[in-house]
Each structure stands twice: as C-alpha cells, then as structure tokens.
C-alpha cells in the first residue's frame, strides 16, 4: 500500500531500527519505546489486521515471533518478561492499519507499561458463557 508507514519501512523509504528481516517479516524497534527494547514484528505483505491472515502467512509470521522475542530478552539481563500484543481495529487501539505485533519487554511490574483486565466474572452466568462458547464454535468454519 502506497501510503502505509509500515509498507514504506519495508521498502526502506523510511529508516527503521531493524533487528530482524527475512523474505516474510521485518522486525524493528517501535519508535515510542513503551519500554526499552519494544519491538514491532510485521508481515512484509500489507494486510490490515488478524482477520485478513491466511493460514500460511499466519504460520510464517507467528513462527518468527519466538526467535525475535528470545533475542530481545537476551539483549538485556534486566528483562524479566514480555507482553506480546496485537491490536485489531480502531476500537482495539490499532493505530497503524498494517498488521503488527508488539513485543514489549517487562523489567518490573512498575515499569512504564501497564495493562489490566477487569474481572467481570460476576456478570456472566454459566448459561451466558455457554451461549458465548456456542456462538464462537458455530463460527469456527467461517
């Protein structure tokens, strides 16, 4: 895509701090550095989000993530963990509409990155959960 910032990075029209590249993916430092070492992994092929992956591209991209994550972790002995995030759609805070995965190194639970999941378990009955489960299962062939 002509105006996509990540496509421009893939074409080397915009410089990046590349840490890994092959024929399928490119991994480079996120310019915002949520924490030191924050890396983005993108498919070189322009696809907007997770919903556009075919099984082959998904396997190729996802198979590179552990290797890149291990290198990021090994780069700094203070890294104690890592969040791997993928936002899909504006409502999910996707800001660049070229699929990408954030590898966010974690140093402490009080570093500059936070993420919380609210416990809503008291809002859903077993029947509610069964309905949600059935709806998802019914769409697995789509």
N, CA, C and O atoms as CSV, one atom per row, in Angstrom:
chain,resi,resn,atom,element,x,y,z
A,1,UNK,N,N,0.850,-1.175,0.000
A,1,UNK,CA,C,0.000,0.000,0.000
A,1,UNK,C,C,0.894,1.237,0.000
A,1,UNK,O,O,1.837,1.338,0.786
A,2,UNK,N,N,0.591,2.148,-0.869
A,2,UNK,CA,C,1.462,3.285,-1.126
A,2,UNK,C,C,1.719,4.179,0.089
A,2,UNK,O,O,2.865,4.545,0.351
A,3,UNK,N,N,0.674,4.533,0.829
A,3,UNK,CA,C,0.833,5.497,1.916
A,3,UNK,C,C,0.991,4.875,3.300
A,3,UNK,O,O,1.052,5.599,4.293
A,4,UNK,N,N,1.058,3.570,3.381
A,4,UNK,CA,C,1.193,2.887,4.671
A,4,UNK,C,C,2.614,3.080,5.206
A,4,UNK,O,O,3.589,2.767,4.522
A,5,UNK,N,N,2.725,3.590,6.421
A,5,UNK,CA,C,4.047,3.852,7.002
A,5,UNK,C,C,4.870,2.568,7.139
A,5,UNK,O,O,6.083,2.589,6.935
A,6,UNK,N,N,4.221,1.454,7.481
A,6,UNK,CA,C,4.971,0.206,7.620
A,6,UNK,C,C,5.391,-0.333,6.259
A,6,UNK,O,O,6.469,-0.915,6.141
A,7,UNK,N,N,4.570,-0.153,5.230
A,7,UNK,CA,C,4.978,-0.557,3.881
A,7,UNK,C,C,6.184,0.271,3.428
A,7,UNK,O,O,7.080,-0.246,2.762
A,8,UNK,N,N,6.202,1.547,3.789
A,8,UNK,CA,C,7.347,2.399,3.464
A,8,UNK,C,C,8.597,1.916,4.196
A,8,UNK,O,O,9.694,1.961,3.638
A,9,UNK,N,N,8.447,1.460,5.428
A,9,UNK,CA,C,9.584,0.899,6.166
A,9,UNK,C,C,10.063,-0.378,5.484
A,9,UNK,O,O,11.269,-0.584,5.343
A,10,UNK,N,N,9.141,-1.239,5.060
A,10,UNK,CA,C,9.510,-2.472,4.348
A,10,UNK,C,C,10.286,-2.136,3.082
A,10,UNK,O,O,11.264,-2.813,2.762
A,11,UNK,N,N,9.868,-1.102,2.357
A,11,UNK,CA,C,10.536,-0.697,1.107
A,11,UNK,C,C,11.778,0.164,1.366
A,11,UNK,O,O,12.407,0.635,0.418
A,12,UNK,N,N,12.134,0.373,2.624
A,12,UNK,CA,C,13.282,1.202,3.013
A,12,UNK,C,C,13.154,2.651,2.555
A,12,UNK,O,O,14.160,3.323,2.326
A,13,UNK,N,N,11.930,3.128,2.422
A,13,UNK,CA,C,11.697,4.533,2.103
A,13,UNK,C,C,11.757,5.385,3.368
A,13,UNK,O,O,11.984,6.594,3.308
A,14,UNK,N,N,11.553,4.744,4.498
A,14,UNK,CA,C,11.648,5.387,5.809
A,14,UNK,C,C,12.634,4.555,6.623
A,14,UNK,O,O,12.521,3.330,6.651
A,15,UNK,N,N,13.594,5.192,7.285
A,15,UNK,CA,C,14.546,4.405,8.075
A,15,UNK,C,C,13.878,3.765,9.288
A,15,UNK,O,O,12.886,4.266,9.818
A,16,UNK,N,N,14.450,2.653,9.704
A,16,UNK,CA,C,13.977,1.984,10.917
A,16,UNK,C,C,15.172,1.361,11.618
A,16,UNK,O,O,16.244,1.203,11.034
A,17,UNK,N,N,14.967,1.016,12.864
A,17,UNK,CA,C,15.983,0.313,13.636
A,17,UNK,C,C,15.647,-1.171,13.562
A,17,UNK,O,O,15.095,-1.752,14.496
A,18,UNK,N,N,15.997,-1.768,12.421
A,18,UNK,CA,C,15.644,-3.155,12.133
A,18,UNK,C,C,16.484,-4.101,12.976
A,18,UNK,O,O,17.702,-3.951,13.073
A,19,UNK,N,N,15.817,-5.081,13.588
A,19,UNK,CA,C,16.513,-6.092,14.386
A,19,UNK,C,C,16.443,-7.470,13.736
A,19,UNK,O,O,17.220,-8.359,14.084
A,20,UNK,N,N,15.515,-7.655,12.793
A,20,UNK,CA,C,15.389,-8.939,12.088
A,20,UNK,C,C,14.631,-8.693,10.791
A,20,UNK,O,O,13.688,-7.904,10.738
A,21,UNK,N,N,15.073,-9.393,9.739
A,21,UNK,CA,C,14.374,-9.301,8.466
A,21,UNK,C,C,14.640,-10.550,7.656
A,21,UNK,O,O,15.764,-11.050,7.610
A,22,UNK,N,N,13.599,-11.046,7.021
A,22,UNK,CA,C,13.738,-12.120,6.044
A,22,UNK,C,C,12.743,-11.849,4.925
A,22,UNK,O,O,12.253,-10.727,4.796
A,23,UNK,N,N,12.441,-12.845,4.121
A,23,UNK,CA,C,11.556,-12.624,2.982
A,23,UNK,C,C,10.095,-12.418,3.373
A,23,UNK,O,O,9.310,-11.943,2.551
A,24,UNK,N,N,9.707,-12.760,4.597
A,24,UNK,CA,C,8.307,-12.697,5.026
A,24,UNK,C,C,8.046,-11.592,6.038
A,24,UNK,O,O,7.016,-10.923,5.958
A,25,UNK,N,N,8.945,-11.387,6.982
A,25,UNK,CA,C,8.708,-10.431,8.068
A,25,UNK,C,C,9.848,-9.434,8.212
A,25,UNK,O,O,10.964,-9.637,7.733
A,26,UNK,N,N,9.516,-8.367,8.884
A,26,UNK,CA,C,10.513,-7.390,9.307
A,26,UNK,C,C,10.198,-7.068,10.758
A,26,UNK,O,O,9.033,-6.907,11.123
A,27,UNK,N,N,11.229,-6.975,11.586
A,27,UNK,CA,C,11.076,-6.600,12.988
A,27,UNK,C,C,11.975,-5.398,13.242
A,27,UNK,O,O,13.146,-5.386,12.863
A,28,UNK,N,N,11.408,-4.396,13.888
A,28,UNK,CA,C,12.150,-3.167,14.137
A,28,UNK,C,C,11.667,-2.542,15.436
A,28,UNK,O,O,10.569,-2.830,15.912
A,29,UNK,N,N,12.504,-1.685,15.997
A,29,UNK,CA,C,12.145,-1.021,17.249
A,29,UNK,C,C,10.962,-0.083,17.036
A,29,UNK,O,O,10.914,0.669,16.063
A,30,UNK,N,N,10.015,-0.143,17.959
A,30,UNK,CA,C,8.910,0.813,17.964
A,30,UNK,C,C,9.499,2.150,18.381
A,30,UNK,O,O,10.178,2.245,19.403
A,31,UNK,N,N,9.241,3.165,17.600
A,31,UNK,CA,C,9.833,4.470,17.871
A,31,UNK,C,C,9.390,5.026,19.225
A,31,UNK,O,O,10.091,5.850,19.813
A,32,UNK,N,N,8.232,4.583,19.725
A,32,UNK,CA,C,7.741,5.081,21.017
A,32,UNK,C,C,8.443,4.430,22.203
A,32,UNK,O,O,8.463,5.008,23.290
A,33,UNK,N,N,9.021,3.237,22.023
A,33,UNK,CA,C,9.722,2.524,23.093
A,33,UNK,C,C,8.925,2.535,24.393
A,33,UNK,O,O,9.352,3.135,25.380
A,34,UNK,N,N,7.767,1.871,24.398
A,34,UNK,CA,C,6.958,1.739,25.612
A,34,UNK,C,C,7.806,1.324,26.797
A,34,UNK,O,O,7.635,1.834,27.904
A,35,UNK,N,N,8.716,0.402,26.562
A,35,UNK,CA,C,9.817,0.079,27.467
A,35,UNK,C,C,11.023,-0.157,26.564
A,35,UNK,O,O,10.841,-0.447,25.381
A,36,UNK,N,N,12.246,-0.043,27.076
A,36,UNK,CA,C,13.420,-0.243,26.231
A,36,UNK,C,C,13.420,-1.634,25.582
A,36,UNK,O,O,13.313,-2.654,26.263
A,37,UNK,N,N,13.543,-1.646,24.258
A,37,UNK,CA,C,13.538,-2.892,23.506
A,37,UNK,C,C,12.208,-3.185,22.829
A,37,UNK,O,O,12.094,-4.172,22.102
A,38,UNK,N,N,11.195,-2.343,23.054
A,38,UNK,CA,C,9.865,-2.517,22.446
A,38,UNK,C,C,10.035,-2.663,20.933
A,38,UNK,O,O,10.496,-1.746,20.254
A,39,UNK,N,N,9.656,-3.825,20.428
A,39,UNK,CA,C,9.890,-4.201,19.035
A,39,UNK,C,C,8.574,-4.520,18.344
A,39,UNK,O,O,7.667,-5.088,18.953
A,40,UNK,N,N,8.474,-4.155,17.077
A,40,UNK,CA,C,7.316,-4.496,16.260
A,40,UNK,C,C,7.707,-5.574,15.264
A,40,UNK,O,O,8.783,-5.513,14.668
A,41,UNK,N,N,6.845,-6.550,15.082
A,41,UNK,CA,C,7.033,-7.600,14.079
A,41,UNK,C,C,5.884,-7.465,13.094
A,41,UNK,O,O,4.716,-7.508,13.482
A,42,UNK,N,N,6.219,-7.299,11.810
A,42,UNK,CA,C,5.185,-7.109,10.793
A,42,UNK,C,C,5.395,-8.076,9.633
A,42,UNK,O,O,6.528,-8.448,9.328
A,43,UNK,N,N,4.302,-8.485,8.987
A,43,UNK,CA,C,4.467,-9.183,7.718
A,43,UNK,C,C,4.864,-8.143,6.672
A,43,UNK,O,O,4.385,-7.010,6.719
A,44,UNK,N,N,5.723,-8.508,5.740
A,44,UNK,CA,C,6.081,-7.572,4.682
A,44,UNK,C,C,4.897,-7.312,3.754
A,44,UNK,O,O,4.747,-6.218,3.211
A,45,UNK,N,N,4.073,-8.320,3.584
A,45,UNK,CA,C,2.860,-8.165,2.780
A,45,UNK,C,C,1.881,-7.299,3.562
A,45,UNK,O,O,1.681,-7.504,4.759
A,46,UNK,N,N,1.273,-6.330,2.884
A,46,UNK,CA,C,0.319,-5.460,3.575
A,46,UNK,C,C,-0.992,-6.196,3.809
A,46,UNK,O,O,-1.699,-6.560,2.870
A,47,UNK,N,N,-1.293,-6.403,5.068
A,47,UNK,CA,C,-2.627,-6.829,5.481
A,47,UNK,C,C,-2.987,-5.974,6.679
A,47,UNK,O,O,-2.121,-5.621,7.479
A,48,UNK,N,N,-4.248,-5.644,6.804
A,48,UNK,CA,C,-4.659,-4.668,7.813
A,48,UNK,C,C,-4.660,-5.226,9.223
A,48,UNK,O,O,-4.269,-4.534,10.163
A,49,UNK,N,N,-5.099,-6.485,9.386
A,49,UNK,CA,C,-5.298,-7.000,10.739
A,49,UNK,C,C,-5.353,-8.523,10.744
A,49,UNK,O,O,-5.239,-9.157,9.695
A,50,UNK,N,N,-5.525,-9.099,11.909
A,50,UNK,CA,C,-5.511,-10.551,12.099
A,50,UNK,C,C,-6.581,-11.246,11.273
A,50,UNK,O,O,-6.418,-12.408,10.902
A,51,UNK,N,N,-7.670,-10.554,10.983
A,51,UNK,CA,C,-8.787,-11.151,10.262
A,51,UNK,C,C,-8.469,-11.393,8.789
A,51,UNK,O,O,-9.205,-12.109,8.111
A,52,UNK,N,N,-7.385,-10.808,8.285
A,52,UNK,CA,C,-7.009,-10.961,6.879
A,52,UNK,C,C,-5.925,-12.014,6.639
A,52,UNK,O,O,-5.597,-12.302,5.488
A,53,UNK,N,N,-5.370,-12.588,7.693
A,53,UNK,CA,C,-4.327,-13.599,7.521
A,53,UNK,C,C,-4.899,-14.863,6.907
A,53,UNK,O,O,-5.983,-15.311,7.280
A,54,UNK,N,N,-4.156,-15.443,5.953
A,54,UNK,CA,C,-4.469,-16.807,5.534
A,54,UNK,C,C,-3.602,-17.728,6.392
A,54,UNK,O,O,-2.636,-17.270,7.002
A,55,UNK,N,N,-3.933,-19.019,6.447
A,55,UNK,CA,C,-3.191,-19.920,7.341
A,55,UNK,C,C,-1.683,-19.942,7.087
A,55,UNK,O,O,-0.903,-20.021,8.036
A,56,UNK,N,N,-1.261,-19.872,5.820
A,56,UNK,CA,C,0.169,-19.937,5.522
A,56,UNK,C,C,0.902,-18.706,6.042
A,56,UNK,O,O,1.937,-18.833,6.695
A,57,UNK,N,N,0.377,-17.522,5.760
A,57,UNK,CA,C,1.046,-16.307,6.236
A,57,UNK,C,C,1.049,-16.257,7.760
A,57,UNK,O,O,2.042,-15.859,8.369
A,58,UNK,N,N,-0.054,-16.656,8.374
A,58,UNK,CA,C,-0.110,-16.681,9.841
A,58,UNK,C,C,0.989,-17.577,10.400
A,58,UNK,O,O,1.693,-17.190,11.333
A,59,UNK,N,N,1.136,-18.767,9.837
A,59,UNK,CA,C,2.168,-19.696,10.313
A,59,UNK,C,C,3.560,-19.111,10.113
A,59,UNK,O,O,4.419,-19.233,10.986
A,60,UNK,N,N,3.782,-18.480,8.972
A,60,UNK,CA,C,5.103,-17.914,8.687
A,60,UNK,C,C,5.433,-16.758,9.632
A,60,UNK,O,O,6.545,-16.686,10.155
A,61,UNK,N,N,4.488,-15.864,9.851
A,61,UNK,CA,C,4.742,-14.716,10.728
A,61,UNK,C,C,4.878,-15.173,12.177
A,61,UNK,O,O,5.846,-14.822,12.853
A,62,UNK,N,N,3.916,-15.948,12.650
A,62,UNK,CA,C,3.922,-16.360,14.054
A,62,UNK,C,C,5.131,-17.217,14.389
A,62,UNK,O,O,5.610,-17.183,15.523
A,63,UNK,N,N,5.636,-17.983,13.432
A,63,UNK,CA,C,6.790,-18.843,13.714
A,63,UNK,C,C,8.064,-18.037,13.959
A,63,UNK,O,O,9.006,-18.557,14.557
A,64,UNK,N,N,8.116,-16.796,13.517
A,64,UNK,CA,C,9.302,-15.960,13.738
A,64,UNK,C,C,9.275,-15.265,15.101
A,64,UNK,O,O,10.328,-14.890,15.618
A,65,UNK,N,N,8.112,-15.092,15.679
A,65,UNK,CA,C,7.985,-14.300,16.905
A,65,UNK,C,C,8.810,-14.860,18.064
A,65,UNK,O,O,9.476,-14.075,18.738
A,66,UNK,N,N,8.807,-16.168,18.338
A,66,UNK,CA,C,9.635,-16.655,19.457
A,66,UNK,C,C,11.127,-16.353,19.286
A,66,UNK,O,O,11.796,-15.995,20.254
A,67,UNK,N,N,11.649,-16.493,18.075
A,67,UNK,CA,C,13.069,-16.217,17.827
A,67,UNK,C,C,13.384,-14.748,18.122
A,67,UNK,O,O,14.377,-14.435,18.778
A,68,UNK,N,N,12.535,-13.864,17.635
A,68,UNK,CA,C,12.749,-12.434,17.849
A,68,UNK,C,C,12.593,-12.097,19.330
A,68,UNK,O,O,13.383,-11.330,19.879
A,69,UNK,N,N,11.579,-12.665,19.974
A,69,UNK,CA,C,11.356,-12.424,21.407
A,69,UNK,C,C,12.548,-12.891,22.231
A,69,UNK,O,O,12.961,-12.204,23.165
A,70,UNK,N,N,13.106,-14.055,21.895
A,70,UNK,CA,C,14.280,-14.553,22.634
A,70,UNK,C,C,15.467,-13.606,22.477
A,70,UNK,O,O,16.204,-13.368,23.433
A,71,UNK,N,N,15.652,-13.065,21.268
A,71,UNK,CA,C,16.762,-12.137,21.043
A,71,UNK,C,C,16.562,-10.845,21.831
A,71,UNK,O,O,17.507,-10.322,22.421
A,72,UNK,N,N,15.337,-10.334,21.842
A,72,UNK,CA,C,15.055,-9.124,22.620
A,72,UNK,C,C,15.346,-9.385,24.095
A,72,UNK,O,O,16.012,-8.580,24.746
A,73,UNK,N,N,14.857,-10.496,24.622
A,73,UNK,CA,C,15.072,-10.822,26.039
A,73,UNK,C,C,16.558,-10.977,26.349
A,73,UNK,O,O,17.034,-10.497,27.378
A,74,UNK,N,N,17.286,-11.642,25.466
A,74,UNK,CA,C,18.719,-11.868,25.687
A,74,UNK,C,C,19.527,-10.574,25.593
A,74,UNK,O,O,20.651,-10.506,26.089
A,75,UNK,N,N,18.960,-9.551,24.962
A,75,UNK,CA,C,19.697,-8.300,24.759
A,75,UNK,C,C,19.898,-7.498,26.038
A,75,UNK,O,O,20.747,-6.608,26.084
A,76,UNK,N,N,19.128,-7.806,27.073
A,76,UNK,CA,C,19.222,-7.027,28.307
A,76,UNK,C,C,18.922,-7.936,29.490
A,76,UNK,O,O,17.813,-8.458,29.601
A,77,UNK,N,N,19.899,-8.134,30.380
A,77,UNK,CA,C,19.680,-9.043,31.513
A,77,UNK,C,C,18.602,-8.562,32.486
A,77,UNK,O,O,18.145,-9.334,33.329
A,78,UNK,N,N,18.194,-7.301,32.380
A,78,UNK,CA,C,17.154,-6.781,33.269
A,78,UNK,C,C,15.737,-7.122,32.804
A,78,UNK,O,O,14.775,-6.909,33.541
A,79,UNK,N,N,15.607,-7.652,31.582
A,79,UNK,CA,C,14.279,-8.027,31.085
A,79,UNK,C,C,13.840,-9.291,31.806
A,79,UNK,O,O,14.515,-10.319,31.746
A,80,UNK,N,N,12.704,-9.206,32.487
A,80,UNK,CA,C,12.195,-10.328,33.296
A,80,UNK,C,C,10.999,-11.028,32.656
A,80,UNK,O,O,10.628,-12.123,33.079
A,81,UNK,N,N,10.397,-10.416,31.653
A,81,UNK,CA,C,9.234,-10.992,30.983
A,81,UNK,C,C,8.925,-10.189,29.738
A,81,UNK,O,O,9.676,-9.285,29.371
A,82,UNK,N,N,7.805,-10.519,29.077
A,82,UNK,CA,C,7.453,-9.820,27.852
A,82,UNK,C,C,5.954,-9.941,27.602
A,82,UNK,O,O,5.363,-11.006,27.781
A,83,UNK,N,N,5.355,-8.835,27.187
A,83,UNK,CA,C,3.985,-8.862,26.684
A,83,UNK,C,C,4.055,-8.899,25.164
A,83,UNK,O,O,4.821,-8.152,24.556
A,84,UNK,N,N,3.265,-9.758,24.556
A,84,UNK,CA,C,3.139,-9.800,23.106
A,84,UNK,C,C,1.700,-9.414,22.798
A,84,UNK,O,O,0.757,-10.105,23.183
A,85,UNK,N,N,1.553,-8.297,22.098
A,85,UNK,CA,C,0.237,-7.708,21.879
A,85,UNK,C,C,-0.039,-7.519,20.397
A,85,UNK,O,O,0.872,-7.288,19.603
A,86,UNK,N,N,-1.311,-7.621,20.041
A,86,UNK,CA,C,-1.753,-7.392,18.674
A,86,UNK,C,C,-3.126,-6.736,18.746
A,86,UNK,O,O,-4.087,-7.354,19.204
A,87,UNK,N,N,-3.221,-5.495,18.300
A,87,UNK,CA,C,-4.477,-4.746,18.339
A,87,UNK,C,C,-5.120,-4.791,16.953
A,87,UNK,O,O,-4.446,-4.574,15.946
A,88,UNK,N,N,-6.412,-5.069,16.905
A,88,UNK,CA,C,-7.106,-5.227,15.628
A,88,UNK,C,C,-8.350,-4.364,15.587
A,88,UNK,O,O,-9.345,-4.655,16.252
A,89,UNK,N,N,-8.286,-3.304,14.804
A,89,UNK,CA,C,-9.391,-2.367,14.678
A,89,UNK,C,C,-9.206,-1.157,15.570
A,89,UNK,O,O,-8.545,-1.218,16.606
A,90,UNK,N,N,-9.804,-0.060,15.144
A,90,UNK,CA,C,-9.661,1.197,15.876
A,90,UNK,C,C,-10.155,1.075,17.311
A,90,UNK,O,O,-9.533,1.620,18.223
A,91,UNK,N,N,-11.263,0.370,17.528
A,91,UNK,CA,C,-11.815,0.225,18.872
A,91,UNK,C,C,-10.856,-0.546,19.791
A,91,UNK,O,O,-10.934,-0.429,21.014
A,92,UNK,N,N,-9.952,-1.335,19.191
A,92,UNK,CA,C,-8.957,-2.093,19.959
A,92,UNK,C,C,-7.620,-1.355,20.012
A,92,UNK,O,O,-6.590,-1.942,20.344
A,93,UNK,N,N,-7.645,-0.065,19.683
A,93,UNK,CA,C,-6.471,0.809,19.741
A,93,UNK,C,C,-5.432,0.512,18.671
A,93,UNK,O,O,-4.255,0.817,18.862
A,94,UNK,N,N,-5.837,-0.076,17.547
A,94,UNK,CA,C,-4.906,-0.210,16.427
A,94,UNK,C,C,-4.753,1.174,15.817
A,94,UNK,O,O,-5.744,1.807,15.454
A,95,UNK,N,N,-3.517,1.647,15.703
A,95,UNK,CA,C,-3.276,2.991,15.177
A,95,UNK,C,C,-2.627,2.970,13.801
A,95,UNK,O,O,-2.747,3.939,13.051
A,96,UNK,N,N,-1.943,1.889,13.457
A,96,UNK,CA,C,-1.386,1.705,12.117
A,96,UNK,C,C,-2.088,0.485,11.539
A,96,UNK,O,O,-2.037,-0.603,12.114
A,97,UNK,N,N,-2.745,0.672,10.399
A,97,UNK,CA,C,-3.575,-0.398,9.861
A,97,UNK,C,C,-2.803,-1.275,8.882
A,97,UNK,O,O,-3.218,-1.513,7.748
A,98,UNK,N,N,-1.669,-1.740,9.372
A,98,UNK,CA,C,-0.835,-2.784,8.775
A,98,UNK,C,C,-0.569,-3.710,9.956
A,98,UNK,O,O,0.001,-3.287,10.961
A,99,UNK,N,N,-0.972,-4.951,9.841
A,99,UNK,CA,C,-0.879,-5.871,10.973
A,99,UNK,C,C,0.514,-5.848,11.595
A,99,UNK,O,O,1.525,-5.856,10.893
A,100,UNK,N,N,0.546,-5.820,12.914
A,100,UNK,CA,C,1.828,-5.826,13.619
A,100,UNK,C,C,1.647,-6.370,15.026
A,100,UNK,O,O,0.573,-6.286,15.621
A,101,UNK,N,N,2.721,-6.921,15.527
A,101,UNK,CA,C,2.755,-7.493,16.865
A,101,UNK,C,C,3.770,-6.718,17.688
A,101,UNK,O,O,4.906,-6.506,17.262
A,102,UNK,N,N,3.347,-6.303,18.859
A,102,UNK,CA,C,4.224,-5.591,19.785
A,102,UNK,C,C,4.897,-6.606,20.703
A,102,UNK,O,O,4.218,-7.415,21.335
A,103,UNK,N,N,6.208,-6.572,20.779
A,103,UNK,CA,C,6.968,-7.329,21.769
A,103,UNK,C,C,7.456,-6.295,22.779
A,103,UNK,O,O,8.372,-5.521,22.499
A,104,UNK,N,N,6.835,-6.291,23.951
A,104,UNK,CA,C,7.115,-5.261,24.955
A,104,UNK,C,C,7.852,-5.894,26.126
A,104,UNK,O,O,7.243,-6.594,26.935
A,105,UNK,N,N,9.172,-5.653,26.226
A,105,UNK,CA,C,9.928,-6.208,27.352
A,105,UNK,C,C,9.416,-5.649,28.671
A,105,UNK,O,O,9.022,-4.486,28.762
A,106,UNK,N,N,9.430,-6.493,29.682
A,106,UNK,CA,C,8.993,-6.080,31.015
A,106,UNK,C,C,10.164,-6.214,31.974
A,106,UNK,O,O,10.830,-7.248,32.033
A,107,UNK,N,N,10.396,-5.153,32.715
A,107,UNK,CA,C,11.505,-5.084,33.652
A,107,UNK,C,C,11.026,-5.268,35.089
A,107,UNK,O,O,11.661,-5.965,35.880
A,108,UNK,N,N,9.921,-4.648,35.412
A,108,UNK,CA,C,9.265,-4.788,36.718
A,108,UNK,C,C,7.767,-4.642,36.477
A,108,UNK,O,O,7.338,-4.298,35.376
A,109,UNK,N,N,6.988,-4.901,37.495
A,109,UNK,CA,C,5.550,-4.669,37.354
A,109,UNK,C,C,5.218,-3.186,37.424
A,109,UNK,O,O,4.068,-2.796,37.223
A,110,UNK,N,N,6.219,-2.359,37.708
A,110,UNK,CA,C,6.012,-0.914,37.811
A,110,UNK,C,C,6.847,-0.154,36.786
A,110,UNK,O,O,7.238,0.987,37.030
A,111,UNK,N,N,7.126,-0.787,35.626
A,111,UNK,CA,C,7.843,-0.058,34.585
A,111,UNK,C,C,6.849,0.862,33.871
A,111,UNK,O,O,5.736,1.051,34.361
A,112,UNK,N,N,7.214,1.420,32.758
A,112,UNK,CA,C,6.373,2.430,32.108
A,112,UNK,C,C,5.222,1.855,31.288
A,112,UNK,O,O,4.573,2.590,30.545
A,113,UNK,N,N,4.962,0.580,31.407
A,113,UNK,CA,C,3.903,-0.064,30.630
A,113,UNK,C,C,2.884,-0.660,31.581
A,113,UNK,O,O,3.249,-1.256,32.594
A,114,UNK,N,N,1.617,-0.504,31.262
A,114,UNK,CA,C,0.600,-1.129,32.104
A,114,UNK,C,C,-0.510,-1.707,31.240
A,114,UNK,O,O,-0.813,-1.213,30.154
A,115,UNK,N,N,-1.092,-2.751,31.753
A,115,UNK,CA,C,-2.194,-3.404,31.068
A,115,UNK,C,C,-2.973,-4.158,32.129
A,115,UNK,O,O,-2.400,-4.935,32.893
A,116,UNK,N,N,-4.253,-3.938,32.177
A,116,UNK,CA,C,-5.061,-4.642,33.167
A,116,UNK,C,C,-6.297,-5.229,32.500
A,116,UNK,O,O,-6.809,-4.686,31.521
A,117,UNK,N,N,-6.757,-6.323,33.034
A,117,UNK,CA,C,-8.003,-6.939,32.607
A,117,UNK,C,C,-8.943,-6.911,33.798
A,117,UNK,O,O,-8.633,-7.453,34.858
A,118,UNK,N,N,-10.076,-6.285,33.619
A,118,UNK,CA,C,-11.065,-6.209,34.691
A,118,UNK,C,C,-11.718,-7.578,34.857
A,118,UNK,O,O,-12.034,-8.244,33.872
A,119,UNK,N,N,-11.915,-7.986,36.084
A,119,UNK,CA,C,-12.594,-9.251,36.364
A,119,UNK,C,C,-14.102,-9.027,36.283
A,119,UNK,O,O,-14.699,-8.419,37.171
A,120,UNK,N,N,-14.704,-9.523,35.214
A,120,UNK,CA,C,-16.145,-9.415,35.014
A,120,UNK,C,C,-16.854,-10.738,35.253
A,120,UNK,O,O,-17.996,-10.913,34.829
A,121,UNK,N,N,-16.199,-11.660,35.921
A,121,UNK,CA,C,-16.764,-13.000,36.085
A,121,UNK,C,C,-18.110,-12.990,36.806
A,121,UNK,O,O,-18.932,-13.883,36.602
A,122,UNK,N,N,-18.332,-11.991,37.639
A,122,UNK,CA,C,-19.612,-11.930,38.358
A,122,UNK,C,C,-20.767,-11.465,37.467
A,122,UNK,O,O,-21.924,-11.523,37.884
A,123,UNK,N,N,-20.472,-11.009,36.255
A,123,UNK,CA,C,-21.508,-10.534,35.337
A,123,UNK,C,C,-22.058,-11.634,34.431
A,123,UNK,O,O,-23.071,-11.432,33.761
A,124,UNK,N,N,-21.402,-12.791,34.403
A,124,UNK,CA,C,-21.781,-13.841,33.454
A,124,UNK,C,C,-22.132,-15.126,34.179
A,124,UNK,O,O,-21.373,-15.621,35.013
A,125,UNK,N,N,-23.293,-15.651,33.845
A,125,UNK,CA,C,-23.712,-16.936,34.402
A,125,UNK,C,C,-23.118,-18.050,33.556
A,125,UNK,O,O,-22.577,-17.800,32.479
A,126,UNK,N,N,-23.217,-19.255,34.037
A,126,UNK,CA,C,-22.779,-20.415,33.254
A,126,UNK,C,C,-23.549,-20.472,31.938
A,126,UNK,O,O,-22.986,-20.847,30.910
A,127,UNK,N,N,-24.814,-20.109,31.960
A,127,UNK,CA,C,-25.622,-20.099,30.733
A,127,UNK,C,C,-25.105,-19.048,29.745
A,127,UNK,O,O,-25.038,-19.306,28.543
A,128,UNK,N,N,-24.741,-17.868,30.250
A,128,UNK,CA,C,-24.166,-16.826,29.388
A,128,UNK,C,C,-22.888,-17.325,28.723
A,128,UNK,O,O,-22.702,-17.162,27.517
A,129,UNK,N,N,-22.010,-17.932,29.516
A,129,UNK,CA,C,-20.743,-18.430,28.981
A,129,UNK,C,C,-20.980,-19.528,27.954
A,129,UNK,O,O,-20.276,-19.593,26.946
A,130,UNK,N,N,-21.948,-20.380,28.193
A,130,UNK,CA,C,-22.278,-21.448,27.248
A,130,UNK,C,C,-22.779,-20.855,25.929
A,130,UNK,O,O,-22.436,-21.362,24.861
A,131,UNK,N,N,-23.578,-19.798,25.985
A,131,UNK,CA,C,-24.064,-19.141,24.767
A,131,UNK,C,C,-22.908,-18.516,23.984
A,131,UNK,O,O,-22.847,-18.632,22.760
A,132,UNK,N,N,-22.005,-17.862,24.687
A,132,UNK,CA,C,-20.830,-17.275,24.035
A,132,UNK,C,C,-19.997,-18.378,23.398
A,132,UNK,O,O,-19.586,-18.263,22.244
A,133,UNK,N,N,-19.748,-19.441,24.146
A,133,UNK,CA,C,-18.983,-20.579,23.632
A,133,UNK,C,C,-19.630,-21.125,22.365
A,133,UNK,O,O,-18.947,-21.314,21.358
A,134,UNK,N,N,-20.924,-21.379,22.398
A,134,UNK,CA,C,-21.623,-21.956,21.247
A,134,UNK,C,C,-21.558,-21.044,20.029
A,134,UNK,O,O,-21.396,-21.525,18.907
A,135,UNK,N,N,-21.682,-19.753,20.231
A,135,UNK,CA,C,-21.612,-18.813,19.120
A,135,UNK,C,C,-20.240,-18.852,18.452
A,135,UNK,O,O,-20.142,-18.837,17.225
A,136,UNK,N,N,-19.195,-18.902,19.252
A,136,UNK,CA,C,-17.834,-18.978,18.694
A,136,UNK,C,C,-17.640,-20.299,17.967
A,136,UNK,O,O,-17.159,-20.315,16.834
A,137,UNK,N,N,-18.004,-21.394,18.596
A,137,UNK,CA,C,-17.845,-22.719,17.982
A,137,UNK,C,C,-18.614,-22.792,16.668
A,137,UNK,O,O,-18.114,-23.350,15.692
A,138,UNK,N,N,-19.818,-22.237,16.632
A,138,UNK,CA,C,-20.634,-22.260,15.416
A,138,UNK,C,C,-19.975,-21.523,14.254
A,138,UNK,O,O,-20.280,-21.802,13.094
A,139,UNK,N,N,-19.082,-20.594,14.550
A,139,UNK,CA,C,-18.429,-19.808,13.501
A,139,UNK,C,C,-17.003,-20.267,13.190
A,139,UNK,O,O,-16.312,-19.610,12.412
A,140,UNK,N,N,-16.558,-21.342,13.760
A,140,UNK,CA,C,-15.189,-21.812,13.524
A,140,UNK,C,C,-14.949,-22.218,12.076
A,140,UNK,O,O,-13.803,-22.204,11.627
A,141,UNK,N,N,-15.966,-22.572,11.345
A,141,UNK,CA,C,-15.785,-22.947,9.945
A,141,UNK,C,C,-15.779,-21.776,8.988
A,141,UNK,O,O,-15.477,-21.943,7.807
A,142,UNK,N,N,-16.111,-20.583,9.482
A,142,UNK,CA,C,-16.195,-19.403,8.605
A,142,UNK,C,C,-14.832,-18.920,8.178
A,142,UNK,O,O,-14.727,-17.939,7.442
